[in-house]
């Protein structure tokens, strides 16, 4: 790893993402509902929200504290991509600026993760893709309700590193990210 942050500092960045997760869901949800958000930006944002609803993603949601860190990373990278294609929602711009923190944790995996996020609108979760959510009013209503419930149910927990320490936790996280990238056929 070429990052200049210590393992404890990297986990602190991830903990900040976990702590903000419910608010981040609300921010991305609001940006999707903003009529000034262009459709390409909505697609990537909906793809990220849909990913957040998947319980078995990169870091399975049952992992104490850590389970939503990947979801929070995806929201930041999606916000960055959405801003690049014209989204201007103020909260989203702030979230997009935090995408640089992903590189402080995953250095050489940050760009491949961004490519993964760009593919998420095509991913089906609960029978829904971004295209289906955008084109079917009832599907959009159900999706929005699911995202709202996800935000309400989230209670931030500390990332548990007591078993093997922060260094080992980061090694395992990188392995999970690398596995997800390989599965999505994204080179790094």
N, C-alpha and C positions, 0 to 999 in steps of 0.2 A: 504494500500500500504506500502511495506517495503523499498521502494527506499529512498536514502539519499538526493536526489536532491529535491529542492523546485518545486512547480508547475511551476513557471516562468522558472526555469532552465530546466525542462523537456520539456516545450514548446520551449525553445531555441534550444534544441537538435533536436526536430522535425522541427523547422524552418531551421536549417542547412541542414537537409535532403531535405526539399522542395527547398532550394536555390541551391543545387547540382543536383537536379533531372535530368535535361537535360543532364548534363555531365555523370551522372550515367548510363542513357540509352545508351549513346555512348560507355561507357566502357563495359557494358554487351554485347552490340551488337558486339563490336570488339572482345571480348573473344569468342563469338559464332562463329565468322568468322575465328578465329585462328585455323589452321589445327591441332595444337598440343592439342587442348582442347578435352578431351575424350568425347565420345558420352553420357555417363551418366551425365556428367557435362553440356553438351549442352542441354540435355533434361530439366534439372532443370532451366537453364538460360532462355531457350525459354519459359518455363512455366511462369517464372516471367515476361518476356517481354510481353507475351500474356495477363497476368493479368493486366499489366499496360495499355493495350489498352482497357480494359473494363471500361466503364464510370460509371457503377453502381456496384462498389465493396464495400469494407468495409466502406471507407469514400468517399461518392459520389464526383466525380470530380468537381461538381459545387460549393462545399463549398469553400469559399474564403481562399486561402492559404493552407488550410488543405487538400483539395481534393486529392492531390498527395502524402501526407505524408505516407499513407499506401502503395502506389506503391513504394516509396523510401525505406520503411522498407522491403518490399518483395524483392527488388533488393539486399539489403545487406544480408539478410538471404539466398537468393539463391546463392549469391557469396560465402558465407561461406560453404554451402553445396557442391558447385561446386569445391571449393579448396580442400575440404575433399576427393573428389573422383578423384583428380589428375589435376584439372585445374591449370595452372601456369602463366596465363597472368598477367603481373605486375599490371595493373590497377585493375584487379579483386581481386588480393591478398590484395591490399590496401582497396578496398571496403569491402571485407570479414572481415578485421580487425575492421571495424566500426560496425559490427553486435553486438558487445558487448554493444554498445550504446542503442540498442533496449531494453535490460534488464534494463537500467537506467531509461527508461520511463515506461515500462510495466512489470517490475520485474517478477512476477510469470506467466505472459502470454507469455513471450519470448519463452520458450521451446514449448508450444503448437502452437505458431505462426510458429515456425520452422517446426513442423510437418505438418501444413497447407501448407506451401511453398513446402514441399516435395511432396505433392499431386497435385500441380498445373500443372505438365505436362499432367495430364489426363483431366484437365478442358478445355472445349471447349469455345472459344471466337471467334466470327465472323466466326463460322463454322470450326475453326482450333484448333487442339490439337498439342502438341509438336511432337507426332509421325507423324502426317500428314505433319507438317512443315518440319520435317527432311527427310521425304520420297518422297516429291513431289517438284521438282525443281521450278515450277511456283508458288506454294503456298509459298515456302520459299522466293522467290523474292518479292511477294506481301506483305508478312509479314514484311520483312526487310524494304520495302518502307513505310509501315504503322508506324513502329517504328521510322524511320527517320523523318517522318512528325510529330509524337508525340513529339519528342525531339525539333524540330524547332518551334512548336506552343507554347511550354511551356514558360510562363513568370512567374517567381517566384513572389509570392505575400506574404505579411505578413499574418500570421495566425491571424484571427480576434477573439479576446476574449473580445471585448468591451461590449458585451451584458451581460455576466455573470461572467467574470473574468477567470483567468487561472485554478483555482481549478475546477470550474464547467465544463470547456471545457475538462479537463482531465477525469472527471467522465463520460462525454458523450462519449469520445473516447474509454474508457475502455468498456463501454456498447456495442459500435459498434463492437469492437474486440471480446468480449464475444459472441455476437450474431453470428458473422461470424464463430467462432469456433464451436458453437452448431450446426449451419446449416451444417457444414462440418463433424459433428459427432466426434469432437475432444474434449476429456476431458481435463480439466485443474484443 
